[in-house]
């Protein structure tokens, strides 16, 4: 069984979501994921070292390399073959938080964005289903948002 995909941390979300060649007559496009855009931004635009880029995205160097190769391949295909580029999707987060269930004690990592569900009381522990879950802001030191230490209902 394959391991679940790890959250890829990004700092930049582009405002443009679609690029189309001037003479676009086809309906072919490449989907560029947001983590691929982040890899291109860090390595090619910022000119950062690959090891540092991987650390910033909180993935391994090999995973960063795979993301970068995929992004460059899609961009080259779009330029050479006149395809549009659509930006969106992927397994990304602006931050990763460590959560704890107060009922069963289960500790797990999740995307900071998913913790917005706590306000509605719909965020549940993946082990026991309790809504008594909170982001503790500690653990792996990844929780850097000031409002991340939100508590679940309980």
N, C-alpha and C positions, 0 to 999 in steps of 0.2 A: 504494500500500500504506500502510495506517495505521501510525502510530508506536505502539510498545508503550506500555501504560499505565505511567506513572511511579508508583513506590511513594509512598503518602501516609503521612506520619509521624503517629502518634497517641500521646498520652500517657495516655489513659484508656480502660480496657476495662470496660464496665458489668457488674455482677454479675447484674442481671435481664436475661433474654434474650427475654422475651415479655410483652406487655401486652394484656389482653383486656377489652373493655367488660363491665359487670355484666350486661347483658341480651343477651349475645352468643349468637345463635342461628344465625348464618351461618358459613360456613367460608371466608370471605374474609379475606385478610391482606395487609399491606404488609411487604416486607422492607426494613428500614433497615440499610444497610451501616455498618460501624464507622467509616469515614471520614466518613460523614454525621453520625453521633452526635458525633464529634469537632468537626465544623464547627459544629453546633448548640451544643455546650458552649462552644466558644471565643467565638463571636459573640453568642449570645443569653443564655447563662448568665453567662459571664465579662464580657461587654460590651466585648470587645476590638475595636480597629479592624480592618477587613477586611484591610488590607495586612499588619498584624502577624500576623493569623490565618493568612494564606497563607504567610508566612515560617515560622511555627511548624510548619506541616504540610509545609513544603518543596515547595510547589506554586506555580504562578503565581496571580496575583490572579483572573484569568478562570476558571481551573480551580476555585479555591476558591468563586467565585460560583456556578458550575454545581453543585458538590457541595451548597452551602447551599440553592439553589433546589429541588433534587431532594429533599432531606431535609424541607424545609418543606412541599412539595407532598404527600409521603407522610403526614406527620403530620396535615395538614389533611384529607386524604381519609379517614384513619382516624377522626378525630373527627367529621366531618360525616356520614360514611356508616356509622359503627359497625363499622369493620373492626379486626381485631386488628393489632398491630405485633410483628413478629418481628425481633430484632436479630442480625446475624451476617454474615459474608462480607465481600467487598470486597478491594481491592488495597492493603493497609495493612501497616505495619511499626512496630515500636517504635524502630527505628533503621535506617539505611542504611550499609553498609560498602563500601569499595573493596577488591576482591580482585585478586590477581595469580597467574597460573599460572607456576610455576617452570620448567616444561618449554618452553612456547611464548612466554612473556612477555606473554600477553594480559591486559589490565587491564579489569575490568568492575565494575559496581555490582550489589549484590544485597541482599536483606533480611537483617538480622541474624539473624532466626529461621532462615533457610535454612542458615546456617553451623553450626548444631547438627549437621548431617549430617556435618561433618568428623570428628567423634569416631568415627563408625562407618566412616569411609573411603569413604562413598558419594557425597560431594559431588564433582562433576566439573567441569572446565573446559568451558564451552559451545563452545569453539573446537576443542580437540584431544581432549577426553575424559579428560585426565589427572586423577588424584586428588591430584596434587602442587600444591594450591591453598591459599592462605592469605589471611586478611584482614589487610591491612597497617596498618589503623588510621589511615591518612593519606589523602591525596588531596584530597577536597572538604571535609575537616574535619567530616564528618558522624558519624564514628565516636566516640561519647562513652562507650561502655560500657567498663568496666575490663577485662572479660574478652573483649573483641572481638578482640584480637590473637592469637587462637588459630591455630595452624599446622596445615595439612593433613598427612597422612601422606606420607612421602617419604624 
